């Protein structure tokens, strides 16, 4: 496919497939909406160097491709499908298929030239992607450390080498995150505020800020539910099951768990709560989960009230 001049790309997004078109060309090519498909799109866009890539909003299915293209440095606009269809009706194009939609989105990109995502928004997406990738690496490292204890002696060096490599990547990624925060002063200020809590470090603070943009905007019950820290009843008829937590944002829960392990030593308020629960017969899992929920509640109140750390008794949670 050879197109002269600036290229405007339209991508129609489905749960399983991505249909890609170039303004002025009839051909539409389809790739899976997964990592392999995204690599194929990126490889071709690197050759084309498009002026704009328009991606149709599709109930969240577009997020993967949008994030990847922004991370690769392409100018990306997320377009409202209603407006694309309005253009189609205005030009008498009433038929609708995925391929036709992709060409319409490319036409919309060329004729309307919608605003691309701002640098701030792009950097926020990049930050979230980096935090998520760090979480994946931490999980991989933990899995390898667990294997090290039981693996055959002939393979221990290989596993340790992999652990060392993952650890170096985690450190490098943390440095990249710190550098990126220089371009996101508002988020950095929020992270610095949370970092004032005894037991909470930089990684916990930035993970919570990146993964929970709702922080400070919801009440404590809703924010706990978002993190998967709100206990739910499991009752049926006369049966009364144990209250359990589930769902929510695993990355946030993991860093809060690690923070609470430190906080029950260094934070007098969390330590008092933990000691009171265990003295009343609560098992470790129940006590630490309650402390995690309390810590998140404190964070929520601090962001809401724009206040640095002070004892929770002085914070209206």
ZIKA-V783239 format. One line per field, one symbol per residue. phi: phi as a letter, one per 20 degrees, with the letter a starting at -180 (. if undefined). A space follows every 10 residues. Layout:
phi=???
This chain:
phi=.ccemfdddd cedcfdccdd cdgndefcdd cfebffffff ffgffffflf fbdddffbmo fefgffffff fenefccedf ffffffffff dmdefbbfff ffffffffff eelfffffgf ffffffffff ffffffffff fffffffgfd ffgfdfffff ffffffffff ffffffffff ffecgfffff fffffffgne dgffffffff ecffgnddff ffffffemde fdfcdbmefd effcdammdf ffffffffff gfffdddfff fffffffffe nffgffffff ffffffffgf ffffelcfgb ggfedfe
